Amino acid sequence: MHQEIQGKSIARWMEEYPIMKEIAHLKETAWINPGKMPFEKAMQNCPLTMADVQDASHRLDRFADYFKVAFPETQATGGILESPLKAIPHMKACLEEDFGCAIPGDLFIKLDSHLPISGSIKARGGIYEVLYVAEKIALELGLLKAGDSYEVFHSQKFRDALSRYSIAVGSTGNLGLSIGIMSAKLGFRVTVHMSADARQWKKDMLRSKGVTVVEYESDYSIAVAQGRAQAQNDPYCHFVDDENSQTLFMGYAVAALRLRRQLEDAGIRVDDRHPLFVYLPCGVGGGPGGVAFGLKQVFGDSVHCFFAEPTHSCCMLLGMATGLNSAISVQDIGIDNRTVADGLAVGRASGFVGGLMAPFMSGCYSLEDGRMYRMLAQLADTEGLKLEPSALAGMYGPVLMANDPVLCAYPIPRENAVHLVWATGGSMVPPEEMRAYYAAGKNLLD
Ligand SMILES: *Cc1c(COP(=O)(O)O)cnc(C)c1O
């Protein structure tokens, strides 16, 4: 660790930011963002707005006719990919008993784990970016006119046209699954560069759908860099840049418009007297950052968003707390980026997201893998919901808001709080793999 970052040694950074020492020692760490601004003020320097979220939402609406024919399982929701919002009172009671604390307010879960097509939050941004590219090409080729039903994308003519183009992406697994399935269905040639964390079943599933999977021994950053390099010299190849893509980000942000409807329909109020606290598992940051951005556009100062990460991969916490964003990685301070939460196994956060979201986020926290396993088993037992480990990172947030000295001090009263845990993946995990996760959690609870 003799390396310097922005002209200072790591030791010097640690003196200035003692929180870095906690992080380096793999301690569970919580951080409140001192740079958070009132919403109106934060928007003054923000290049993206609600209009961008609306634009993405309209694009997804245009593709609804396509989804109804290409993925019949989406017919029930009119070709819109959306996940349920659910109250989880039994899990709340379980957490209160386990941690011996009362959690003021109500506890809900957003089941992106059950999104159609790819069973994770990546079905938002990943699929959206592929649709964005397909629409652009179809318009450029003159295949599509304003007002046409997008059902035509499910035709041999369109698939043949798109087969001259390719899509590439680097992923820890779930993004690859979303991009791969969607691209192959539309007729694109598609290559997914998978990091060492990616589960075998995800690679197998993609190959079964005609996707080219390239495997790496190294972690996510390398898989992304390789994918980017291979796409660079090919004008017919679109690289989905998980670290920098605004398109991806906007696909995630649309979730907020949908959630507003769901909360209204359920009679759940969100206003300054009924604050909404949202806990988002964070890898590179695009998914949770995009969702948080959308939520801020919809609910302004009434929503409070937190990123949740494994202690071994807390790159966003590290980047935001030091202000270094993507200029620092967990490896720079001696952390290995190894976690059971494969969807969160990212050592260097997106600089784009870290920078853009700096005035909007309420804070970050890290938690140990063992907690994710435990809560995985508890959620299955109390609510019958089976999620992958990554998706449980948010579940610790409501507990920390009630019993952690740092987060307790967050200056918003909680007695009417709505706590929303964003469950980011799990419904497509093969049963035998899920049984192993559950057994590991049960083992820790005994
Ligand atoms: C990708 C992923 C996340 C985090 O999304 P990022 O955009 O990488 O921050 C969280 N949970 C699961 C299950 C994921 O697959």
Ligand as a Chemical Component Dictionary entry (heavy atoms), coordinates in Angstrom:
data_LIG
# 
_chem_comp.id                   LIG 
_chem_comp.type                 NON-POLYMER 
_chem_comp.pdbx_formal_charge   0 
_chem_comp.three_letter_code    LIG 
# 
loop_
_chem_comp_atom.comp_id 
_chem_comp_atom.atom_id 
_chem_comp_atom.alt_atom_id 
_chem_comp_atom.type_symbol 
_chem_comp_atom.charge 
_chem_comp_atom.model_Cartn_x 
_chem_comp_atom.model_Cartn_y 
_chem_comp_atom.model_Cartn_z 
_chem_comp_atom.pdbx_ordinal 
LIG C1 C1 C 0 -26.563 -5.625 -9.797  1  
LIG C2 C2 C 0 -27.249 -5.927 -8.548  2  
LIG C3 C3 C 0 -27.342 -4.975 -7.525  3  
LIG C4 C4 C 0 -26.685 -3.621 -7.567  4  
LIG O1 O1 O 0 -26.785 -2.900 -8.773  5  
LIG P1 P1 P 0 -25.559 -2.007 -9.245  6  
LIG O2 O2 O 0 -26.061 -1.301 -10.431 7  
LIG O3 O3 O 0 -24.422 -2.928 -9.561  8  
LIG O4 O4 O 0 -25.208 -1.121 -8.108  9  
LIG C5 C5 C 0 -28.001 -5.341 -6.381  10 
LIG N1 N1 N 0 -28.557 -6.559 -6.236  11 
LIG C6 C6 C 0 -28.501 -7.491 -7.204  12 
LIG C7 C7 C 0 -29.141 -8.814 -6.974  13 
LIG C8 C8 C 0 -27.843 -7.207 -8.388  14 
LIG O5 O5 O 0 -27.790 -8.130 -9.339  15 
# 
loop_
_chem_comp_bond.comp_id 
_chem_comp_bond.atom_id_1 
_chem_comp_bond.atom_id_2 
_chem_comp_bond.value_order 
_chem_comp_bond.pdbx_ordinal 
LIG C1 C2 SING 1  
LIG C2 C3 SING 2  
LIG C2 C8 DOUB 3  
LIG C3 C4 SING 4  
LIG C3 C5 DOUB 5  
LIG C4 O1 SING 6  
LIG O1 P1 SING 7  
LIG P1 O2 DOUB 8  
LIG P1 O3 SING 9  
LIG P1 O4 SING 10 
LIG C5 N1 SING 11 
LIG N1 C6 DOUB 12 
LIG C6 C7 SING 13 
LIG C6 C8 SING 14 
LIG C8 O5 SING 15 
# 
